[in-house]
Amino acid sequence: MLKIRYVQSGGFAGLIRGCSLDAATLAPAAAAVMKRLIKAAPLHKLKTIRTQGAADLLLHDFAIETDAGTFHLSFDELTLPKALKPLVAFLARRSKPLPLR
């Protein structure tokens, strides 16, 4: 099992974009890429980190469900771990505008 819910918010314009992906419903090539990107990220070692007092940063919120458990992580563009940047690029290409909260 591999499912991801991703939301990107904030930034100067304050827009919200995101996507929900399930590897079981993706095209085989896309599912393989998603699995590889998740495998490359040390999810069990990552902890949510946000920069205090900074304005207009993009925020990245993840809920990643795997066979090893569910991981809820949140970072801004300054604290986003290098290991997650390829995953963010993959998810950003599949993201669509979401309604403002």
C-alpha distances in whole Angstrom, upper triangle without the diagonal:
4,7,10,13,16,20,23,26,30,32,36,35,32,30,27,24,20,17,14,11,8,7,7,11,12,15,14,16,15,11,12,14,12,10,13,14,12,13,16,16,17,15,16,20,20,22,23,26,28,32,34,37,36,36,35,32,28,26,22,20,16,13,10,7,5,6,9,10,11,13,16,18,21,24,27,28,30,27,24,24,24,21,19,22,20,17,19,21,18,17,21,22,19,21,23,26,25,28,30,29
4,7,10,13,17,20,23,26,28,32,31,29,27,23,20,17,14,11,8,6,6,8,10,11,14,13,14,12,9,11,12,9,7,11,11,9,11,14,14,15,13,15,18,18,19,20,23,25,29,31,34,33,33,31,28,25,22,18,16,13,11,7,6,5,7,10,10,10,11,14,15,18,21,23,24,27,24,21,20,21,18,16,18,17,13,16,18,15,14,17,18,16,17,20,23,22,25,27,26
4,7,10,14,17,20,23,26,29,28,26,23,20,17,13,11,7,6,4,6,8,10,10,14,14,16,13,10,13,13,9,10,13,13,10,13,16,15,16,14,16,19,18,19,19,22,23,27,29,32,31,30,29,26,22,20,16,14,10,8,6,5,7,10,12,11,9,11,12,14,16,19,21,23,25,23,20,20,21,18,15,18,17,13,14,16,14,12,15,16,14,14,17,19,18,21,23,23
4,6,10,13,16,20,22,25,25,22,20,16,14,10,8,6,5,7,9,11,12,12,15,16,16,13,11,14,13,9,11,13,12,10,13,15,13,15,13,15,18,16,17,16,19,20,23,26,28,27,27,25,22,19,16,12,10,7,6,5,6,9,12,14,12,10,10,10,11,13,15,18,19,22,20,17,17,18,16,13,15,14,10,11,14,11,9,12,14,12,12,14,17,16,19,20,20
4,7,10,13,17,19,23,22,19,17,13,11,8,6,4,6,9,12,14,14,14,17,19,19,16,15,17,16,12,14,17,15,13,16,18,16,17,15,17,19,17,17,16,18,19,22,24,26,25,24,22,20,16,14,11,8,6,5,7,9,12,15,16,14,11,10,10,11,12,14,16,18,21,19,16,18,19,18,14,16,16,12,11,14,13,9,12,14,11,10,12,14,12,15,17,16
4,7,10,14,16,19,18,16,14,10,8,5,5,6,9,12,14,17,16,16,19,20,20,16,16,18,16,13,15,17,14,13,17,17,15,17,15,18,19,16,16,14,16,16,19,22,23,22,21,19,16,13,10,7,6,5,7,8,11,14,18,19,16,13,12,10,10,10,12,13,14,17,16,14,15,17,16,12,13,14,10,9,11,11,7,9,12,10,8,11,12,11,14,15,15
4,6,10,13,16,15,12,10,7,6,4,7,9,12,15,17,20,19,19,22,23,23,19,19,21,19,16,19,20,17,16,20,20,18,20,17,20,21,18,17,14,16,15,17,20,21,19,18,16,14,10,8,6,5,7,9,12,15,18,22,22,19,16,14,12,11,9,11,11,13,16,16,14,16,18,18,14,14,15,13,10,12,13,9,9,12,11,8,10,10,9,11,12,12
4,7,9,13,12,10,8,6,5,6,9,12,14,18,20,23,22,21,23,25,24,20,21,23,20,18,20,21,18,18,21,21,18,20,18,21,22,18,17,15,15,14,15,18,19,16,15,12,10,7,5,5,6,9,12,14,18,21,24,24,22,19,16,14,12,10,10,9,10,14,14,12,15,17,17,13,13,15,13,9,11,13,10,8,12,12,9,10,9,9,12,12,13
4,7,10,9,6,6,4,6,8,12,15,18,21,24,26,25,24,27,29,28,24,25,27,24,21,24,25,22,21,25,24,22,23,21,24,24,20,19,16,15,13,14,16,16,14,12,10,9,6,5,7,8,12,15,17,21,24,28,27,25,21,19,16,14,11,11,9,11,14,15,14,17,19,20,16,16,18,16,13,15,16,13,11,15,15,11,12,10,10,11,10,11
4,7,7,4,6,7,10,12,16,19,21,25,27,30,29,28,30,32,31,27,28,30,27,25,27,28,24,24,27,26,24,25,23,26,25,22,20,16,15,13,13,14,14,11,9,6,6,5,6,9,11,15,18,21,24,27,31,30,28,24,21,18,16,13,12,9,10,13,14,14,18,20,21,18,17,20,19,15,17,19,16,14,17,18,15,15,13,12,13,11,12
4,6,5,7,9,11,14,18,21,23,27,29,32,31,29,31,33,31,28,29,31,27,25,28,28,25,25,28,27,24,26,25,28,27,23,22,18,17,14,13,15,14,11,8,4,5,5,8,11,14,17,20,23,27,29,33,32,30,27,24,21,18,15,13,10,9,12,14,14,18,19,22,19,17,20,19,15,16,19,17,14,17,19,16,16,14,15,16,14,15
4,6,8,11,14,17,21,24,27,30,32,35,34,32,34,36,34,31,32,34,31,29,32,32,28,29,32,31,28,30,29,31,30,27,25,22,20,17,16,17,15,12,8,5,7,8,11,15,17,21,24,27,30,33,37,36,34,30,28,25,22,18,16,13,13,15,17,18,22,23,25,22,20,23,23,19,19,22,20,17,20,21,18,18,15,16,17,15,16
4,6,9,12,15,19,22,25,29,31,34,32,31,33,35,33,30,31,33,30,28,32,32,29,29,33,31,29,31,30,32,32,28,27,23,22,19,18,19,18,15,11,8,10,10,12,15,17,21,24,26,30,33,36,36,34,30,28,25,23,19,18,15,15,18,20,20,23,25,26,23,21,23,23,19,19,22,20,16,19,20,16,15,13,14,14,12,14
4,7,10,13,17,20,23,27,29,32,30,29,31,34,32,29,30,32,29,27,30,31,27,27,31,30,27,29,27,30,29,26,24,21,20,17,17,17,16,14,11,8,9,8,10,13,14,18,21,24,27,30,34,33,31,27,25,22,20,16,16,13,14,17,18,18,22,24,25,22,21,23,22,18,19,21,18,16,18,19,15,14,11,11,11,9,11
4,7,10,14,17,20,24,26,29,27,26,28,31,30,26,27,29,27,25,28,29,25,26,29,29,26,28,26,29,29,26,25,21,21,18,19,20,19,17,14,11,11,9,10,12,14,17,19,22,25,28,32,32,30,26,24,21,19,17,16,14,15,18,19,19,22,23,25,21,20,21,20,16,17,19,16,13,15,16,12,11,8,8,9,8,10
4,7,11,14,17,20,23,26,24,23,25,28,27,23,24,27,24,22,25,26,23,23,27,26,24,26,24,27,27,23,22,19,19,17,19,20,20,18,16,13,12,10,9,10,11,13,16,19,22,25,28,29,26,23,21,18,17,14,15,14,15,18,19,17,21,22,23,19,18,20,18,14,16,17,13,11,14,13,10,8,6,5,7,7,9
4,7,11,14,17,20,22,21,19,22,24,23,20,21,23,21,18,22,23,20,20,24,24,22,24,22,25,26,23,22,19,20,19,20,22,23,20,18,15,14,11,10,10,11,12,15,17,20,23,26,27,25,21,20,17,16,15,15,14,15,18,19,17,20,21,21,17,16,17,15,12,13,13,10,8,10,10,6,5,4,5,8,9,12
4,7,10,14,16,19,17,16,19,21,21,17,18,20,18,15,18,20,17,17,21,21,19,22,20,23,24,21,21,18,20,19,21,23,24,22,21,18,16,12,11,9,9,10,12,13,16,19,23,23,21,18,17,15,14,13,14,15,15,19,19,16,19,20,19,16,15,16,13,10,12,11,8,7,10,8,4,6,7,6,10,12,13
4,6,10,13,15,13,13,16,18,18,14,14,17,16,13,16,18,16,16,19,20,19,21,19,22,24,21,21,20,21,21,24,26,27,25,24,21,19,16,14,12,11,10,11,12,14,17,20,22,20,17,16,15,15,15,17,17,18,22,21,18,20,21,20,16,16,16,12,11,12,11,7,8,9,6,5,7,9,9,12,14,15
4,7,10,12,11,11,14,17,17,14,13,16,15,12,15,17,16,15,18,20,18,20,18,21,23,21,21,20,22,22,25,28,29,28,27,24,22,19,16,14,12,10,9,10,11,14,17,19,17,14,14,14,15,16,18,19,20,24,22,20,21,22,20,17,17,17,13,13,14,12,9,11,12,9,8,10,12,11,14,17,17
4,6,9,8,8,11,13,14,10,9,13,12,9,11,14,13,13,16,18,17,19,17,20,22,21,22,21,24,24,27,30,32,30,29,27,24,21,19,15,14,11,11,10,10,12,15,17,16,14,15,15,16,17,19,21,22,25,24,20,21,21,19,16,17,16,12,13,14,11,9,12,12,9,10,12,15,15,18,20,21
4,5,6,7,10,11,13,10,8,12,12,9,10,14,14,13,15,18,17,20,17,20,23,22,23,23,25,27,30,33,35,33,32,30,28,24,22,18,17,13,12,10,9,10,13,16,15,13,15,16,18,20,22,24,25,28,26,23,23,23,21,18,19,18,14,16,17,13,12,15,15,12,14,16,19,18,21,24,24
4,5,5,8,8,10,8,5,8,10,7,8,11,12,11,13,16,16,19,17,20,22,22,24,24,27,28,31,34,36,35,34,32,29,26,24,20,19,15,14,11,10,10,12,15,15,15,16,18,19,21,23,25,26,28,27,23,23,23,20,17,19,17,14,16,17,13,12,16,16,13,15,18,21,21,24,27,27
4,6,8,8,11,10,7,10,13,11,11,14,16,15,16,19,20,22,20,22,25,25,27,27,30,31,35,37,40,38,38,35,33,29,27,23,22,18,16,14,12,12,13,17,17,17,19,20,22,24,26,29,29,32,30,27,26,26,23,21,23,20,17,19,20,16,16,19,19,16,18,20,23,23,26,29,29
4,7,9,11,10,8,12,13,12,13,16,17,16,19,21,22,24,22,25,28,27,28,28,31,32,35,38,40,38,37,34,32,28,26,23,22,19,17,15,14,15,16,20,20,19,20,22,23,25,27,29,29,32,31,27,27,27,25,22,23,21,18,19,20,16,15,18,17,14,16,18,21,21,24,27,27
4,6,8,6,5,9,10,9,11,14,15,15,17,19,20,23,22,24,27,26,28,27,30,31,34,37,39,36,35,33,30,27,25,22,21,18,18,16,15,15,18,20,20,20,21,22,23,24,26,27,27,30,29,25,25,25,22,20,21,18,15,17,17,13,13,16,14,11,14,16,20,20,24,27,28
4,6,5,6,9,10,11,12,14,15,17,18,20,21,24,24,27,29,28,30,30,32,33,36,39,41,39,38,35,32,29,28,24,24,21,21,19,19,18,20,23,23,23,24,25,26,27,28,29,29,32,31,27,27,26,24,22,22,19,17,19,18,14,15,17,15,13,16,18,22,23,27,29,31
4,6,5,6,9,10,10,12,14,15,16,18,20,23,23,26,28,27,30,30,33,34,37,40,42,40,39,37,34,30,29,26,25,22,22,19,18,17,19,21,23,23,23,25,26,28,29,30,30,33,31,28,27,26,23,21,22,18,17,19,18,15,16,19,17,15,19,21,25,26,30,32,33
4,5,5,6,9,10,11,12,14,15,17,19,22,22,25,27,27,29,30,31,33,35,39,41,38,38,35,32,28,28,24,24,22,22,19,19,18,20,22,24,23,24,25,25,27,27,29,28,30,29,26,25,23,21,19,19,16,15,17,16,12,14,17,15,14,18,21,24,26,30,32,33
4,5,5,6,9,10,11,12,14,15,17,20,20,23,25,24,26,26,28,29,32,35,37,35,34,31,29,25,24,21,21,18,18,16,17,16,19,21,22,21,21,22,22,24,24,25,25,27,26,23,22,21,19,17,17,13,12,14,13,9,11,14,12,11,14,17,21,22,26,28,29
4,5,5,6,9,10,11,12,14,16,18,18,21,23,22,25,25,28,29,32,35,37,35,35,32,29,26,24,21,20,17,17,14,14,13,15,18,18,18,19,20,21,23,24,26,25,28,27,23,22,21,18,17,17,14,12,15,15,11,12,15,14,13,16,19,22,23,27,29,30
4,5,5,6,9,10,10,12,15,17,18,21,23,22,25,26,28,30,32,36,38,36,36,34,31,27,26,22,22,19,19,16,16,14,16,18,19,19,20,22,22,24,25,26,26,28,27,23,22,20,17,16,17,14,12,16,15,12,14,17,16,15,18,21,25,26,30,32,32
4,5,5,6,9,10,11,13,16,16,20,21,20,23,24,26,27,30,33,35,33,33,30,27,24,23,20,20,17,18,15,16,15,17,19,20,19,19,21,20,22,22,23,23,25,24,20,19,17,14,13,14,10,9,12,12,9,11,14,13,13,16,19,23,24,28,30,31
4,5,5,6,9,10,11,14,14,17,19,18,20,21,23,25,27,31,33,31,31,28,25,22,20,17,17,14,14,11,12,12,14,16,16,16,15,17,17,19,19,21,21,23,22,18,17,16,13,12,13,10,7,11,11,8,9,12,12,12,14,18,21,22,25,27,28
4,5,5,6,9,10,13,13,15,18,17,20,21,24,26,29,32,35,33,33,31,28,24,23,19,18,15,15,11,11,10,12,13,15,15,15,17,17,20,21,23,23,25,23,19,18,17,14,13,15,12,10,13,14,11,12,16,16,15,18,21,24,25,28,30,30
4,5,5,6,9,12,13,16,17,17,20,22,24,26,28,32,34,32,33,31,27,25,23,20,20,17,17,14,14,13,14,15,17,17,17,19,18,20,21,23,22,24,22,18,16,15,12,12,13,10,9,13,13,11,13,16,16,17,19,23,26,27,30,32,32
4,5,5,7,10,11,14,15,15,18,18,20,22,25,28,31,29,29,27,24,21,19,16,16,14,15,12,14,13,15,15,16,16,15,16,15,17,17,19,18,20,18,15,13,12,9,8,9,7,6,10,10,9,11,14,14,15,17,20,23,24,27,29,29
4,5,5,8,8,11,13,12,15,16,19,21,24,27,30,28,29,27,24,21,19,15,15,12,12,9,10,9,12,12,13,12,11,13,13,15,16,19,19,20,18,15,13,13,9,8,11,10,7,11,13,11,12,15,16,16,17,21,23,24,27,28,28
4,6,7,8,11,13,13,17,18,21,23,26,29,32,31,32,30,27,24,22,19,18,15,15,12,12,10,12,11,13,14,13,16,16,18,19,21,21,23,20,17,14,14,10,11,13,12,10,14,15,14,15,18,19,19,21,25,27,27,31,32,32
4,6,9,12,12,12,16,18,19,22,24,28,31,29,30,29,25,23,21,18,18,16,16,14,15,13,15,14,16,16,15,17,16,18,18,20,19,20,18,15,12,11,7,8,11,10,9,13,14,13,15,18,19,19,21,25,27,28,31,32,32
4,6,9,9,9,12,14,16,18,21,24,27,26,27,26,22,20,18,15,15,13,14,11,13,12,15,13,14,14,12,14,12,14,14,17,17,17,15,12,9,9,5,6,9,9,8,11,14,13,14,17,19,19,20,24,26,26,29,29,29
4,6,6,7,10,13,15,18,21,24,27,26,28,27,24,22,20,17,16,14,14,12,14,12,14,12,13,13,11,13,12,14,15,18,18,18,15,13,10,11,8,9,12,13,12,14,17,17,17,20,22,22,23,26,28,28,31,31,30
4,5,5,8,11,13,17,20,23,26,25,27,26,23,20,18,15,13,11,11,9,11,10,12,10,10,9,7,9,9,12,13,16,18,18,15,13,11,12,9,9,13,14,12,14,17,17,16,19,21,21,21,24,26,26,28,28,27
4,6,8,11,14,18,21,24,27,27,29,28,25,23,20,17,16,13,13,11,12,11,12,9,9,10,8,11,11,14,15,19,20,20,17,15,13,15,13,13,17,18,16,18,21,20,20,23,25,25,25,28,29,28,31,31,29
4,7,10,12,16,19,21,25,25,27,27,24,22,20,17,16,15,15,14,15,15,16,13,13,13,10,12,11,13,14,17,19,18,14,13,11,13,11,12,16,17,16,18,21,21,21,23,26,26,26,29,30,29,32,31,30
4,7,9,13,15,18,22,21,23,23,20,19,16,14,13,12,13,12,15,15,17,14,14,12,9,10,8,10,10,14,15,15,11,10,8,11,10,10,13,15,14,15,18,19,18,20,23,23,23,26,27,26,28,28,27
4,6,10,13,15,19,19,21,22,18,17,15,13,12,11,13,13,16,17,19,16,15,13,9,9,7,8,9,12,15,14,10,10,10,13,13,12,15,18,16,16,20,21,19,21,24,24,23,26,26,25,27,26,25
4,7,10,13,16,16,18,18,15,14,11,10,9,10,12,13,16,18,21,18,16,14,10,8,5,5,6,9,12,12,9,9,10,14,14,12,15,18,16,15,19,20,18,19,23,23,21,24,24,22,24,23,21
4,7,9,13,13,15,16,13,13,10,10,11,12,15,16,20,21,24,22,20,18,14,12,8,7,5,8,10,9,6,8,9,13,14,13,15,18,17,16,19,21,20,20,24,24,22,25,24,23,25,23,22
4,6,9,9,11,13,10,10,8,10,11,13,16,18,22,24,27,25,23,20,16,14,10,7,5,6,9,8,6,9,11,15,16,15,16,19,18,16,19,22,20,19,23,24,22,23,23,22,23,21,20
4,7,6,9,11,9,11,10,12,14,17,20,22,25,27,30,28,26,24,20,17,14,11,8,7,9,7,7,10,13,16,18,17,17,21,20,18,21,23,22,21,25,26,24,25,24,24,25,22,22
4,6,9,12,11,13,12,15,16,19,22,24,28,30,33,31,29,26,22,19,16,13,11,10,12,11,11,14,17,20,22,20,21,25,24,22,24,27,25,24,28,29,26,27,26,25,26,23,22
4,7,10,10,13,13,17,18,22,25,27,31,33,36,34,32,29,25,22,19,16,14,12,13,12,13,16,19,22,25,23,23,26,26,23,26,28,27,25,29,30,27,28,26,25,26,23,22
4,7,7,10,11,15,17,20,24,26,30,32,35,34,31,28,25,22,19,15,13,10,11,10,12,14,18,20,23,21,20,24,24,21,23,26,24,22,26,27,24,25,24,23,24,21,21
4,6,9,11,14,17,20,24,26,30,33,36,35,32,29,26,23,20,16,14,10,11,11,14,16,19,21,24,22,21,24,24,21,22,25,23,21,25,26,23,23,21,21,21,18,19
4,7,9,13,16,19,23,25,29,31,35,34,32,28,25,22,19,16,13,10,10,11,14,15,19,20,23,20,19,22,22,18,19,22,21,18,21,23,20,20,18,18,19,16,17
4,6,10,13,16,20,22,26,28,32,31,29,25,22,19,16,12,10,6,6,8,10,11,15,17,19,17,15,19,18,15,17,20,18,16,19,21,18,19,17,18,19,17,18
4,7,10,13,17,19,23,25,29,28,26,23,20,17,14,11,9,6,5,9,10,10,14,15,17,14,13,16,15,12,13,16,14,12,16,17,14,15,14,15,17,15,16
4,7,10,14,16,20,22,26,25,23,19,16,13,11,7,6,4,6,9,10,9,13,15,16,13,13,16,14,11,14,16,13,12,16,17,14,15,14,14,16,14,14
4,7,10,12,16,19,22,22,20,16,13,11,8,6,5,6,8,11,10,8,11,13,14,10,10,13,11,8,11,13,10,10,14,14,12,14,14,14,16,15,16
4,7,10,13,16,20,19,17,13,11,8,6,4,7,9,11,14,12,10,13,15,15,12,13,15,12,10,14,14,11,12,16,15,13,15,15,13,16,15,14
4,6,10,12,16,16,13,10,8,6,5,6,9,11,14,16,14,11,13,15,14,10,13,14,11,10,13,13,10,12,15,14,13,15,16,15,17,18,17
4,7,10,13,13,10,7,6,5,7,9,12,15,17,19,17,15,16,18,16,13,16,16,13,13,16,15,12,15,17,16,15,17,18,16,18,19,18
4,6,10,10,8,5,5,7,8,11,14,17,19,21,18,15,15,17,15,12,15,15,11,12,16,14,12,15,17,16,15,18,20,19,21,22,21
4,7,8,6,4,6,9,11,15,18,21,22,24,22,19,19,20,17,15,18,18,14,16,19,17,15,18,20,18,18,21,22,21,23,25,24
4,5,5,6,8,11,14,17,20,23,24,26,23,20,19,20,17,16,19,18,15,17,20,17,16,20,21,20,20,23,25,24,27,28,27
4,6,8,11,14,17,20,23,26,28,29,26,24,22,23,20,19,22,21,18,21,23,21,20,24,25,23,24,27,29,28,30,32,31
4,7,9,13,15,19,21,25,26,27,24,22,20,22,18,18,21,21,18,21,23,22,21,24,26,24,25,28,30,29,31,32,31
4,7,10,13,17,19,23,25,26,23,21,20,22,19,18,21,21,18,20,23,21,20,23,25,23,24,26,28,26,28,29,28
4,7,10,13,17,20,22,24,21,19,18,20,18,16,19,20,16,18,21,19,17,21,23,21,21,23,24,23,25,25,24
4,6,10,13,17,19,20,17,15,15,17,15,13,17,17,14,15,19,18,16,19,21,20,19,22,23,22,24,24,23
4,7,10,14,17,18,15,14,14,17,16,13,16,18,15,15,18,18,16,18,21,19,18,20,21,19,21,21,19
4,7,10,13,14,11,10,11,14,13,11,13,16,13,12,16,17,15,16,19,19,17,20,20,19,21,21,19
4,7,10,12,9,8,11,14,14,11,13,16,14,12,16,17,14,15,19,19,17,19,19,18,19,18,17
4,7,8,6,5,8,11,12,10,11,14,13,11,14,16,15,15,18,19,17,19,19,19,21,19,19
4,5,5,6,10,12,14,12,11,15,14,12,14,17,15,14,18,19,17,19,18,18,20,19,18
4,6,5,9,11,13,11,10,13,13,11,12,16,15,13,17,18,17,19,19,19,21,20,21
4,6,9,10,13,12,11,15,16,13,15,19,18,17,20,22,20,23,22,23,25,23,24
4,6,9,11,10,11,15,15,13,16,18,18,17,21,22,21,23,23,23,25,24,24
4,6,8,7,7,11,11,9,12,15,14,14,17,19,18,21,21,21,24,23,23
4,5,5,7,10,11,10,13,15,15,16,19,20,20,23,24,24,27,26,26
4,5,5,8,10,10,12,14,15,16,18,20,20,23,25,26,29,28,29
4,6,7,8,10,11,13,14,15,17,19,20,23,25,26,29,29,29
4,6,5,6,9,10,10,12,14,16,16,19,21,22,25,25,25
4,5,5,6,9,10,10,13,15,15,18,20,21,24,25,25
4,5,5,6,9,10,11,13,14,18,20,22,25,26,27
4,5,5,6,8,10,11,12,16,18,19,23,24,24
4,5,5,6,9,10,10,13,15,17,20,21,22
4,6,5,6,9,10,13,16,18,21,22,24
4,6,6,7,9,13,16,17,21,23,24
4,5,5,6,10,13,14,18,19,20
4,5,5,8,11,13,16,18,19
4,6,9,12,14,18,20,22
4,7,10,12,16,18,20
4,7,9,13,15,17
4,6,10,12,15
4,7,9,12
4,6,9
4,6
4
